[in-house]
Amino acid sequence: MTVHRDRAMVIDRSPQATYAPEQLGRTQALTPEGYLLCTAVRVARTGAMLYRPDEVPEVQPAPNGQMIVVTRDADVLFDPEALASFNGKPVTDDHPPALLSERDARKYQVGVTLNPRRGEGADSEFLVADLLITDAPMIAKILAKKKREISLGYDAEVEEVKPGLGRQARIIGNHTAIVDRGRAGSTCAITDKENDMAKRKMSLMDRVRAAFRDNDETALESALADASEVLGTGEPDGDEGGVHVHIHNGTREEPAPAAVLTDDGDPNEARFKALEDSLGGIMARLDEMAANKVEPVAPVVETTDEDPEEEVEADRSEVMDAQAKAEIIFPGFKTGTMDGTPKRRALTEMRRDVLARAFNDSARRAVIEPILANTDLAKAKPAQVRVLFDAAAAVAKVHNTRPRAITAIPQGPMTAAKMQEQIAARRQAKR
């Protein structure tokens, strides 16, 4: 077979090359089947990440009750076992409610993760991978730039260094989710540029807002450092001079005048004044909203789902509650660790899955069957599924803690070997 290099894209930086004849950009191409190949995508980074105390039960909160810091070192992220564990794993549209398995992978999979490796040069602190997207709707979202941030799902061991500080010690990959917002923010996303100039062009306020949104201390420090550089050196940041902060509050306003020289001829003073005026406008608007109890207008999201609430990102408390109840209904059900929060739709699917597994398990059916009655789980509405799930958890909790009846009375003389055998059997029954 002849490969025409002027029109084909062959990725040969790793042992397994991927053939993609129709090149769309430096890092994106289409295969003969129409699949989208995205290469060298940043999927995770080293460094510190912020978690709420309820997200990391392995680490005791600090005395001040602030966010818990969990570090991810290079020797853990780039461990050969960790790298190999992500190879060939599913790419999903948003996080599934729990770690994927052979039971439910096809329900969520929209692609496959290939060639996970440590990045080179500027990407040396990132885990990068090639993503082969095989689902038409997901391909359309990526090409339209509607959804590009990356969040990994994995099983991790977290060690407590001290209260408020933990360290990831081992990572086993499960899936790669394409999400609206990932914990690493826009630094881990599908792009098609030589370098991330979009980050440089983003306004100061947008970057600060994104850092707060993602609880990303590193991104916040980077934004503030760049602001100092721009204000201190006079380097333009997108436009010629000045700092522009746009407040979209439903009214049309004249653009703020560009910064001008002050009487003493210092251009930096003008930039500081422009920034102060912009921040003052934001604070005034927030005060007005608080006084009038005006809620910000959420952007309209087009969806084909019958229940818009299902497309809303679930609260962390709701996720934790669902995961705990899943373990009660079907002991051994694993949810794992995710660099993001699933949407309510995913939680609904998890509840369906757990109820179905318990119903199909001979040891659990007696508990679940009276609650489900003749309900068709596949057709049940989200609210109905949640009611059934909560009811099943309540009944299963009582069942799990009820003392077991003695089913057999030991026969014959008691020996040391028989006693040890009975002790082992009782311990096994308690697990």
VENMO-V417926 format. One record per residue. N is the residue number from 1. RES is the residue in one small letter. SS is DSSP state (alpha for helix, beta for strand, coil for the rest). OMEGA is omega in degrees with one decimal (NA if undefined). D_LAST is the distance of its C-alpha to the last C-alpha in Angstrom with 2 decimals. Layout:
n=N res=RES ss=SS omega=OMEGA d_last=D_LAST
n=N res=RES ss=SS omega=OMEGA d_last=D_LAST
This chain:
n=1 res=m ss=coil omega=178.6 d_last=57.97
n=2 res=t ss=coil omega=177.7 d_last=59.90
n=3 res=v ss=coil omega=179.7 d_last=58.16
n=4 res=h ss=coil omega=-173.3 d_last=60.56
n=5 res=r ss=coil omega=-177.3 d_last=59.55
n=6 res=d ss=coil omega=-179.8 d_last=61.68
n=7 res=r ss=coil omega=-179.1 d_last=59.60
n=8 res=a ss=coil omega=179.3 d_last=56.25
n=9 res=m ss=beta omega=179.4 d_last=53.33
n=10 res=v ss=beta omega=-179.0 d_last=51.48
n=11 res=i ss=beta omega=-175.8 d_last=48.73
n=12 res=d ss=coil omega=177.6 d_last=48.95
n=13 res=r ss=coil omega=-179.8 d_last=47.56
n=14 res=s ss=coil omega=-176.8 d_last=44.40
n=15 res=p ss=coil omega=-178.3 d_last=43.94
n=16 res=q ss=coil omega=178.8 d_last=43.41
n=17 res=a ss=coil omega=179.1 d_last=46.33
n=18 res=t ss=beta omega=-177.2 d_last=46.30
n=19 res=y ss=beta omega=-179.6 d_last=49.51
n=20 res=a ss=beta omega=-172.2 d_last=50.61
n=21 res=p ss=coil omega=-172.5 d_last=54.30
n=22 res=e ss=beta omega=-176.3 d_last=54.91
n=23 res=q ss=beta omega=179.4 d_last=54.63
n=24 res=l ss=coil omega=-177.8 d_last=54.21
n=25 res=g ss=coil omega=-176.9 d_last=54.20
n=26 res=r ss=coil omega=-174.8 d_last=53.36
n=27 res=t ss=coil omega=-179.7 d_last=49.62
n=28 res=q ss=beta omega=179.4 d_last=49.43
n=29 res=a ss=beta omega=178.6 d_last=50.58
n=30 res=l ss=beta omega=175.2 d_last=50.21
n=31 res=t ss=coil omega=178.1 d_last=49.39
n=32 res=p ss=coil omega=-180.0 d_last=51.49
n=33 res=e ss=coil omega=-176.8 d_last=48.89
n=34 res=g ss=coil omega=176.7 d_last=49.14
n=35 res=y ss=coil omega=179.7 d_last=45.85
n=36 res=l ss=beta omega=177.0 d_last=46.01
n=37 res=l ss=beta omega=176.5 d_last=45.41
n=38 res=c ss=beta omega=-173.5 d_last=44.82
n=39 res=t ss=beta omega=176.8 d_last=45.02
n=40 res=a ss=beta omega=178.9 d_last=44.08
n=41 res=v ss=beta omega=174.0 d_last=42.15
n=42 res=r ss=beta omega=-178.2 d_last=40.62
n=43 res=v ss=beta omega=177.9 d_last=36.94
n=44 res=a ss=beta omega=-179.4 d_last=35.62
n=45 res=r ss=beta omega=172.0 d_last=37.18
n=46 res=t ss=coil omega=176.8 d_last=36.63
n=47 res=g ss=beta omega=-176.0 d_last=37.10
n=48 res=a ss=beta omega=176.1 d_last=35.71
n=49 res=m ss=beta omega=-177.8 d_last=34.03
n=50 res=l ss=beta omega=178.7 d_last=33.65
n=51 res=y ss=beta omega=169.7 d_last=30.54
n=52 res=r ss=coil omega=-177.9 d_last=29.98
n=53 res=p ss=alpha omega=-177.8 d_last=27.58
n=54 res=d ss=alpha omega=179.3 d_last=25.09
n=55 res=e ss=alpha omega=-176.5 d_last=25.05
n=56 res=v ss=coil omega=-177.9 d_last=23.87
n=57 res=p ss=coil omega=-179.8 d_last=21.21
n=58 res=e ss=coil omega=-176.4 d_last=21.01
n=59 res=v ss=coil omega=177.4 d_last=24.62
n=60 res=q ss=coil omega=178.2 d_last=25.91
n=61 res=p ss=coil omega=175.0 d_last=28.96
n=62 res=a ss=coil omega=-179.4 d_last=32.37
n=63 res=p ss=coil omega=-179.3 d_last=34.17
n=64 res=n ss=coil omega=176.2 d_last=36.47
n=65 res=g ss=coil omega=-178.0 d_last=33.65
n=66 res=q ss=coil omega=-179.3 d_last=35.10
n=67 res=m ss=coil omega=177.2 d_last=33.56
n=68 res=i ss=beta omega=178.0 d_last=31.17
n=69 res=v ss=beta omega=176.4 d_last=32.67
n=70 res=v ss=beta omega=-178.9 d_last=30.56
n=71 res=t ss=beta omega=176.2 d_last=32.55
n=72 res=r ss=beta omega=-175.3 d_last=32.27
n=73 res=d ss=coil omega=-178.2 d_last=34.29
n=74 res=a ss=alpha omega=-178.0 d_last=36.17
n=75 res=d ss=alpha omega=177.3 d_last=34.37
n=76 res=v ss=alpha omega=-177.0 d_last=31.06
n=77 res=l ss=alpha omega=-176.2 d_last=32.53
n=78 res=f ss=coil omega=175.1 d_last=34.74
n=79 res=d ss=coil omega=-178.0 d_last=32.43
n=80 res=p ss=alpha omega=178.8 d_last=33.01
n=81 res=e ss=alpha omega=179.4 d_last=29.35
n=82 res=a ss=alpha omega=179.4 d_last=29.35
n=83 res=l ss=alpha omega=-178.5 d_last=32.66
n=84 res=a ss=alpha omega=-176.0 d_last=31.64
n=85 res=s ss=alpha omega=179.1 d_last=28.45
n=86 res=f ss=alpha omega=-176.1 d_last=30.69
n=87 res=n ss=coil omega=178.8 d_last=33.19
n=88 res=g ss=coil omega=-178.2 d_last=33.25
n=89 res=k ss=coil omega=-174.8 d_last=30.72
n=90 res=p ss=beta omega=164.8 d_last=31.65
n=91 res=v ss=beta omega=-176.8 d_last=34.00
n=92 res=t ss=beta omega=173.2 d_last=33.27
n=93 res=d ss=beta omega=-170.5 d_last=35.43
n=94 res=d ss=coil omega=178.6 d_last=33.55
n=95 res=h ss=coil omega=167.1 d_last=29.87
n=96 res=p ss=coil omega=-176.4 d_last=27.50
n=97 res=p ss=coil omega=-178.1 d_last=24.85
n=98 res=a ss=coil omega=177.7 d_last=22.07
n=99 res=l ss=coil omega=-178.2 d_last=22.01
n=100 res=l ss=coil omega=175.2 d_last=23.81
n=101 res=s ss=coil omega=179.6 d_last=22.73
n=102 res=e ss=coil omega=-178.7 d_last=24.65
n=103 res=r ss=coil omega=-169.7 d_last=23.90
n=104 res=d ss=coil omega=-175.8 d_last=25.92
n=105 res=a ss=alpha omega=-175.5 d_last=27.97
n=106 res=r ss=alpha omega=179.4 d_last=31.21
n=107 res=k ss=alpha omega=-173.2 d_last=30.96
n=108 res=y ss=alpha omega=-170.2 d_last=31.34
n=109 res=q ss=beta omega=175.3 d_last=33.04
n=110 res=v ss=beta omega=-178.9 d_last=36.69
n=111 res=g ss=beta omega=-177.5 d_last=37.21
n=112 res=v ss=beta omega=178.5 d_last=35.92
n=113 res=t ss=beta omega=-176.6 d_last=35.66
n=114 res=l ss=beta omega=170.0 d_last=37.87
n=115 res=n ss=beta omega=175.8 d_last=38.86
n=116 res=p ss=beta omega=-173.8 d_last=36.88
n=117 res=r ss=beta omega=174.4 d_last=38.74
n=118 res=r ss=beta omega=179.8 d_last=40.06
n=119 res=g ss=coil omega=-179.6 d_last=43.12
n=120 res=e ss=coil omega=176.6 d_last=46.57
n=121 res=g ss=alpha omega=-178.7 d_last=49.14
n=122 res=a ss=alpha omega=-179.5 d_last=48.54
n=123 res=d ss=alpha omega=-173.2 d_last=45.12
n=124 res=s ss=coil omega=177.7 d_last=43.96
n=125 res=e ss=coil omega=-179.5 d_last=41.30
n=126 res=f ss=beta omega=165.9 d_last=39.92
n=127 res=l ss=beta omega=-179.9 d_last=37.61
n=128 res=v ss=beta omega=-179.8 d_last=39.75
n=129 res=a ss=beta omega=172.7 d_last=39.19
n=130 res=d ss=beta omega=-179.6 d_last=41.14
n=131 res=l ss=beta omega=176.6 d_last=39.97
n=132 res=l ss=beta omega=-176.0 d_last=41.14
n=133 res=i ss=beta omega=-174.4 d_last=41.12
n=134 res=t ss=coil omega=-176.8 d_last=41.43
n=135 res=d ss=coil omega=-174.7 d_last=41.29
n=136 res=a ss=alpha omega=179.0 d_last=44.72
n=137 res=p ss=alpha omega=179.5 d_last=43.85
n=138 res=m ss=alpha omega=176.5 d_last=41.98
n=139 res=i ss=alpha omega=-179.8 d_last=44.95
n=140 res=a ss=alpha omega=179.5 d_last=47.27
n=141 res=k ss=alpha omega=-178.7 d_last=45.36
n=142 res=i ss=alpha omega=-178.1 d_last=45.46
n=143 res=l ss=alpha omega=177.2 d_last=49.12
n=144 res=a ss=coil omega=179.7 d_last=50.03
n=145 res=k ss=coil omega=178.1 d_last=48.20
n=146 res=k ss=coil omega=-176.0 d_last=46.23
n=147 res=k ss=coil omega=-174.8 d_last=42.84
n=148 res=r ss=coil omega=-177.2 d_last=42.48
n=149 res=e ss=beta omega=-172.9 d_last=40.04
n=150 res=i ss=beta omega=177.3 d_last=36.98
n=151 res=s ss=beta omega=-177.4 d_last=33.40
n=152 res=l ss=beta omega=170.1 d_last=30.68
n=153 res=g ss=beta omega=-173.8 d_last=27.10
n=154 res=y ss=beta omega=173.8 d_last=24.78
n=155 res=d ss=beta omega=-174.2 d_last=21.52
n=156 res=a ss=beta omega=170.4 d_last=22.45
n=157 res=e ss=beta omega=-179.4 d_last=21.44
n=158 res=v ss=beta omega=178.0 d_last=23.34
n=159 res=e ss=beta omega=176.5 d_last=24.38
n=160 res=e ss=beta omega=174.6 d_last=25.97
n=161 res=v ss=beta omega=174.4 d_last=29.53
n=162 res=k ss=beta omega=178.2 d_last=30.39
n=163 res=p ss=coil omega=-179.8 d_last=29.91
n=164 res=g ss=coil omega=-178.2 d_last=31.09
n=165 res=l ss=beta omega=178.1 d_last=31.07
n=166 res=g ss=beta omega=-178.9 d_last=28.44
n=167 res=r ss=beta omega=174.1 d_last=28.69
n=168 res=q ss=beta omega=-175.0 d_last=27.09
n=169 res=a ss=beta omega=-178.0 d_last=26.12
n=170 res=r ss=beta omega=-178.1 d_last=24.99
n=171 res=i ss=beta omega=173.3 d_last=25.59
n=172 res=i ss=beta omega=-174.2 d_last=24.55
n=173 res=g ss=beta omega=178.4 d_last=26.70
n=174 res=n ss=beta omega=179.2 d_last=25.79
n=175 res=h ss=beta omega=175.3 d_last=28.92
n=176 res=t ss=beta omega=-176.4 d_last=32.24
n=177 res=a ss=beta omega=170.6 d_last=33.13
n=178 res=i ss=beta omega=-168.5 d_last=36.75
n=179 res=v ss=beta omega=174.2 d_last=36.83
n=180 res=d ss=coil omega=-178.2 d_last=39.42
n=181 res=r ss=coil omega=176.7 d_last=38.28
n=182 res=g ss=coil omega=-179.0 d_last=36.16
n=183 res=r ss=coil omega=179.5 d_last=35.05
n=184 res=a ss=coil omega=178.3 d_last=37.57
n=185 res=g ss=alpha omega=-175.5 d_last=40.28
n=186 res=s ss=alpha omega=177.9 d_last=43.23
n=187 res=t ss=alpha omega=175.9 d_last=42.97
n=188 res=c ss=coil omega=-175.9 d_last=40.34
n=189 res=a ss=beta omega=176.1 d_last=41.98
n=190 res=i ss=coil omega=178.3 d_last=43.87
n=191 res=t ss=coil omega=177.4 d_last=47.50
n=192 res=d ss=coil omega=-176.1 d_last=50.59
n=193 res=k ss=coil omega=178.9 d_last=52.69
n=194 res=e ss=coil omega=175.4 d_last=53.72
n=195 res=n ss=coil omega=-171.3 d_last=52.45
n=196 res=d ss=coil omega=178.9 d_last=51.01
n=197 res=m ss=alpha omega=179.7 d_last=54.32
n=198 res=a ss=alpha omega=179.5 d_last=52.85
n=199 res=k ss=alpha omega=-179.6 d_last=51.01
n=200 res=r ss=alpha omega=-177.8 d_last=54.36
n=201 res=k ss=alpha omega=-177.6 d_last=56.11
n=202 res=m ss=coil omega=-179.4 d_last=53.55
n=203 res=s ss=coil omega=-179.3 d_last=55.04
n=204 res=l ss=alpha omega=-176.3 d_last=53.99
n=205 res=m ss=alpha omega=177.9 d_last=52.65
n=206 res=d ss=alpha omega=-178.5 d_last=50.60
n=207 res=r ss=alpha omega=177.8 d_last=48.97
n=208 res=v ss=alpha omega=179.9 d_last=48.26
n=209 res=r ss=alpha omega=-180.0 d_last=46.86
n=210 res=a ss=alpha omega=179.4 d_last=44.59
n=211 res=a ss=alpha omega=176.4 d_last=43.33
n=212 res=f ss=alpha omega=-178.5 d_last=42.47
n=213 res=r ss=alpha omega=-175.7 d_last=40.86
n=214 res=d ss=coil omega=-175.0 d_last=38.56
n=215 res=n ss=coil omega=-173.8 d_last=37.91
n=216 res=d ss=coil omega=-177.7 d_last=39.49
n=217 res=e ss=alpha omega=-179.3 d_last=41.10
n=218 res=t ss=alpha omega=179.6 d_last=42.51
n=219 res=a ss=alpha omega=178.8 d_last=44.24
n=220 res=l ss=alpha omega=178.5 d_last=45.67
n=221 res=e ss=alpha omega=179.4 d_last=47.14
n=222 res=s ss=alpha omega=179.9 d_last=48.57
n=223 res=a ss=alpha omega=-179.7 d_last=50.21
n=224 res=l ss=alpha omega=178.4 d_last=51.77
n=225 res=a ss=alpha omega=178.3 d_last=52.98
n=226 res=d ss=alpha omega=177.8 d_last=54.60
n=227 res=a ss=alpha omega=178.6 d_last=56.21
n=228 res=s ss=alpha omega=-179.8 d_last=57.71
n=229 res=e ss=alpha omega=-179.1 d_last=58.97
n=230 res=v ss=alpha omega=-177.9 d_last=60.60
n=231 res=l ss=alpha omega=-174.9 d_last=62.16
n=232 res=g ss=alpha omega=-174.6 d_last=63.26
n=233 res=t ss=alpha omega=-178.6 d_last=64.76
n=234 res=g ss=coil omega=179.1 d_last=66.04
n=235 res=e ss=coil omega=179.4 d_last=64.03
n=236 res=p ss=coil omega=179.5 d_last=63.85
n=237 res=d ss=coil omega=179.2 d_last=60.44
n=238 res=g ss=coil omega=178.1 d_last=61.05
n=239 res=d ss=coil omega=-178.1 d_last=64.40
n=240 res=e ss=coil omega=174.7 d_last=67.43
n=241 res=g ss=coil omega=174.7 d_last=66.90
n=242 res=g ss=coil omega=175.2 d_last=65.20
n=243 res=v ss=coil omega=-176.1 d_last=61.70
n=244 res=h ss=coil omega=176.7 d_last=61.08
n=245 res=v ss=coil omega=-176.8 d_last=58.40
n=246 res=h ss=coil omega=177.7 d_last=58.26
n=247 res=i ss=coil omega=-179.2 d_last=57.13
n=248 res=h ss=coil omega=-176.0 d_last=56.56
n=249 res=n ss=coil omega=175.5 d_last=57.08
n=250 res=g ss=coil omega=178.7 d_last=58.79
n=251 res=t ss=coil omega=179.9 d_last=62.34
n=252 res=r ss=coil omega=-178.4 d_last=64.65
n=253 res=e ss=coil omega=175.3 d_last=65.96
n=254 res=e ss=coil omega=179.2 d_last=68.45
n=255 res=p ss=coil omega=179.8 d_last=66.97
n=256 res=a ss=coil omega=179.9 d_last=67.16
n=257 res=p ss=coil omega=179.0 d_last=70.10
n=258 res=a ss=coil omega=-179.8 d_last=69.48
n=259 res=a ss=coil omega=179.9 d_last=69.53
n=260 res=v ss=coil omega=179.6 d_last=73.07
n=261 res=l ss=coil omega=174.2 d_last=74.62
n=262 res=t ss=coil omega=-176.1 d_last=75.11
n=263 res=d ss=coil omega=-178.1 d_last=78.41
n=264 res=d ss=coil omega=174.7 d_last=77.48
n=265 res=g ss=coil omega=-177.6 d_last=76.58
n=266 res=d ss=coil omega=-179.3 d_last=72.89
n=267 res=p ss=alpha omega=-179.4 d_last=70.84
n=268 res=n ss=alpha omega=179.6 d_last=67.53
n=269 res=e ss=alpha omega=178.6 d_last=68.55
n=270 res=a ss=alpha omega=179.9 d_last=68.95
n=271 res=r ss=alpha omega=177.2 d_last=65.48
n=272 res=f ss=alpha omega=179.8 d_last=63.92
n=273 res=k ss=alpha omega=178.9 d_last=65.96
n=274 res=a ss=alpha omega=179.0 d_last=64.76
n=275 res=l ss=alpha omega=179.0 d_last=61.11
n=276 res=e ss=alpha omega=179.5 d_last=61.65
n=277 res=d ss=alpha omega=-179.6 d_last=63.36
n=278 res=s ss=alpha omega=178.8 d_last=60.55
n=279 res=l ss=alpha omega=177.1 d_last=57.84
n=280 res=g ss=alpha omega=177.5 d_last=60.05
n=281 res=g ss=alpha omega=178.0 d_last=60.21
n=282 res=i ss=alpha omega=-178.7 d_last=56.44
n=283 res=m ss=alpha omega=178.6 d_last=56.06
n=284 res=a ss=alpha omega=179.2 d_last=58.82
n=285 res=r ss=alpha omega=178.6 d_last=57.13
n=286 res=l ss=alpha omega=177.1 d_last=53.78
n=287 res=d ss=alpha omega=179.5 d_last=55.67
n=288 res=e ss=alpha omega=179.5 d_last=57.40
n=289 res=m ss=alpha omega=179.8 d_last=54.17
n=290 res=a ss=alpha omega=-178.6 d_last=52.66
n=291 res=a ss=alpha omega=-177.4 d_last=55.84
n=292 res=n ss=alpha omega=-177.9 d_last=56.13
n=293 res=k ss=coil omega=179.3 d_last=52.39
n=294 res=v ss=coil omega=178.3 d_last=52.85
n=295 res=e ss=coil omega=176.4 d_last=49.71
n=296 res=p ss=coil omega=-179.8 d_last=49.87
n=297 res=v ss=coil omega=-179.6 d_last=50.41
n=298 res=a ss=coil omega=177.6 d_last=47.47
n=299 res=p ss=coil omega=179.5 d_last=48.50
n=300 res=v ss=coil omega=179.5 d_last=48.59
n=301 res=v ss=coil omega=179.1 d_last=45.95
n=302 res=e ss=coil omega=-180.0 d_last=46.79
n=303 res=t ss=coil omega=177.7 d_last=43.94
n=304 res=t ss=coil omega=179.6 d_last=43.77
n=305 res=d ss=coil omega=-178.2 d_last=40.64
n=306 res=e ss=coil omega=-177.6 d_last=41.46
n=307 res=d ss=coil omega=-178.3 d_last=39.57
n=308 res=p ss=alpha omega=-179.3 d_last=40.69
n=309 res=e ss=alpha omega=-178.9 d_last=37.89
n=310 res=e ss=alpha omega=-179.7 d_last=35.43
n=311 res=e ss=alpha omega=178.6 d_last=37.22
n=312 res=v ss=coil omega=178.0 d_last=36.75
n=313 res=e ss=beta omega=-176.9 d_last=34.36
n=314 res=a ss=coil omega=172.7 d_last=31.38
n=315 res=d ss=coil omega=-179.1 d_last=31.04
n=316 res=r ss=alpha omega=179.5 d_last=28.34
n=317 res=s ss=alpha omega=178.3 d_last=26.98
n=318 res=e ss=alpha omega=178.3 d_last=26.83
n=319 res=v ss=alpha omega=-179.4 d_last=24.91
n=320 res=m ss=alpha omega=179.7 d_last=22.33
n=321 res=d ss=alpha omega=-179.5 d_last=21.99
n=322 res=a ss=alpha omega=179.8 d_last=21.60
n=323 res=q ss=alpha omega=179.3 d_last=18.96
n=324 res=a ss=alpha omega=-179.9 d_last=16.84
n=325 res=k ss=alpha omega=177.1 d_last=17.36
n=326 res=a ss=alpha omega=178.5 d_last=16.62
n=327 res=e ss=alpha omega=178.8 d_last=13.04
n=328 res=i ss=alpha omega=-177.6 d_last=12.84
n=329 res=i ss=alpha omega=-178.1 d_last=14.70
n=330 res=f ss=coil omega=-177.0 d_last=13.09
n=331 res=p ss=coil omega=-179.0 d_last=9.69
n=332 res=g ss=coil omega=178.4 d_last=10.39
n=333 res=f ss=coil omega=-175.0 d_last=14.06
n=334 res=k ss=coil omega=177.3 d_last=15.88
n=335 res=t ss=coil omega=176.4 d_last=19.13
n=336 res=g ss=coil omega=-177.8 d_last=20.20
n=337 res=t ss=beta omega=179.8 d_last=23.37
n=338 res=m ss=beta omega=178.0 d_last=26.77
n=339 res=d ss=coil omega=-179.7 d_last=30.21
n=340 res=g ss=coil omega=-178.1 d_last=31.07
n=341 res=t ss=coil omega=179.9 d_last=30.13
n=342 res=p ss=coil omega=175.3 d_last=29.80
n=343 res=k ss=beta omega=-178.0 d_last=32.16
n=344 res=r ss=alpha omega=176.8 d_last=31.30
n=345 res=r ss=alpha omega=179.5 d_last=31.97
n=346 res=a ss=alpha omega=177.2 d_last=29.05
n=347 res=l ss=alpha omega=177.7 d_last=26.74
n=348 res=t ss=alpha omega=179.2 d_last=28.05
n=349 res=e ss=alpha omega=177.0 d_last=27.30
n=350 res=m ss=alpha omega=180.0 d_last=23.71
n=351 res=r ss=alpha omega=176.5 d_last=23.32
n=352 res=r ss=alpha omega=-176.2 d_last=24.95
n=353 res=d ss=alpha omega=-178.9 d_last=22.73
n=354 res=v ss=alpha omega=178.8 d_last=19.42
n=355 res=l ss=alpha omega=179.8 d_last=20.91
n=356 res=a ss=alpha omega=179.3 d_last=22.19
n=357 res=r ss=alpha omega=-179.8 d_last=18.98
n=358 res=a ss=alpha omega=-179.6 d_last=17.19
n=359 res=f ss=alpha omega=-177.8 d_last=20.33
n=360 res=n ss=alpha omega=178.4 d_last=20.46
n=361 res=d ss=coil omega=-175.1 d_last=16.91
n=362 res=s ss=coil omega=-178.4 d_last=17.28
n=363 res=a ss=coil omega=-176.3 d_last=13.94
n=364 res=r ss=coil omega=-173.5 d_last=14.90
n=365 res=r ss=alpha omega=-177.4 d_last=18.66
n=366 res=a ss=alpha omega=179.5 d_last=19.16
n=367 res=v ss=alpha omega=-171.6 d_last=18.06
n=368 res=i ss=alpha omega=-172.0 d_last=20.12
n=369 res=e ss=alpha omega=179.7 d_last=23.14
n=370 res=p ss=alpha omega=-178.9 d_last=24.88
n=371 res=i ss=alpha omega=-178.2 d_last=24.89
n=372 res=l ss=alpha omega=-177.3 d_last=26.20
n=373 res=a ss=coil omega=-179.2 d_last=28.67
n=374 res=n ss=coil omega=-177.5 d_last=31.17
n=375 res=t ss=coil omega=173.0 d_last=30.75
n=376 res=d ss=coil omega=-175.3 d_last=31.54
n=377 res=l ss=coil omega=-177.1 d_last=29.14
n=378 res=a ss=coil omega=-177.1 d_last=31.40
n=379 res=k ss=coil omega=-177.0 d_last=34.35
n=380 res=a ss=coil omega=177.4 d_last=32.80
n=381 res=k ss=coil omega=-179.5 d_last=34.25
n=382 res=p ss=alpha omega=-179.5 d_last=32.19
n=383 res=a ss=alpha omega=179.0 d_last=32.53
n=384 res=q ss=alpha omega=178.5 d_last=31.39
n=385 res=v ss=alpha omega=-179.0 d_last=28.33
n=386 res=r ss=alpha omega=178.7 d_last=27.36
n=387 res=v ss=alpha omega=178.9 d_last=27.89
n=388 res=l ss=alpha omega=-179.3 d_last=25.74
n=389 res=f ss=alpha omega=180.0 d_last=22.97
n=390 res=d ss=alpha omega=178.9 d_last=23.12
n=391 res=a ss=alpha omega=178.9 d_last=23.28
n=392 res=a ss=alpha omega=178.7 d_last=20.28
n=393 res=a ss=alpha omega=-179.6 d_last=18.24
n=394 res=a ss=alpha omega=179.9 d_last=19.58
n=395 res=v ss=alpha omega=-179.0 d_last=18.83
n=396 res=a ss=alpha omega=179.4 d_last=15.28
n=397 res=k ss=alpha omega=177.3 d_last=14.61
n=398 res=v ss=alpha omega=-179.4 d_last=15.97
n=399 res=h ss=alpha omega=-176.7 d_last=14.13
n=400 res=n ss=alpha omega=-176.3 d_last=10.63
n=401 res=t ss=alpha omega=-179.3 d_last=11.73
n=402 res=r ss=coil omega=178.5 d_last=13.74
n=403 res=p ss=coil omega=179.7 d_last=13.30
n=404 res=r ss=coil omega=177.8 d_last=12.70
n=405 res=a ss=coil omega=177.6 d_last=15.99
n=406 res=i ss=coil omega=-175.9 d_last=16.73
n=407 res=t ss=coil omega=-179.0 d_last=17.60
n=408 res=a ss=coil omega=177.6 d_last=19.16
n=409 res=i ss=coil omega=-179.2 d_last=21.32
n=410 res=p ss=coil omega=179.7 d_last=21.65
n=411 res=q ss=coil omega=176.5 d_last=25.08
n=412 res=g ss=coil omega=-178.0 d_last=27.60
n=413 res=p ss=coil omega=179.2 d_last=27.92
n=414 res=m ss=coil omega=176.6 d_last=24.98
n=415 res=t ss=coil omega=179.2 d_last=24.98
n=416 res=a ss=alpha omega=-179.3 d_last=23.26
n=417 res=a ss=alpha omega=-179.9 d_last=21.78
n=418 res=k ss=alpha omega=178.7 d_last=20.49
n=419 res=m ss=alpha omega=178.5 d_last=18.99
n=420 res=q ss=alpha omega=178.8 d_last=17.10
n=421 res=e ss=alpha omega=179.4 d_last=15.93
n=422 res=q ss=alpha omega=177.6 d_last=14.70
n=423 res=i ss=alpha omega=179.3 d_last=12.92
n=424 res=a ss=alpha omega=179.7 d_last=11.10
n=425 res=a ss=alpha omega=179.6 d_last=10.28
n=426 res=r ss=alpha omega=178.5 d_last=9.01
n=427 res=r ss=alpha omega=179.6 d_last=6.72
n=428 res=q ss=alpha omega=-179.3 d_last=5.46
n=429 res=a ss=alpha omega=-178.5 d_last=5.55
n=430 res=k ss=alpha omega=-175.7 d_last=3.80
n=431 res=r ss=coil omega=NA d_last=0.00
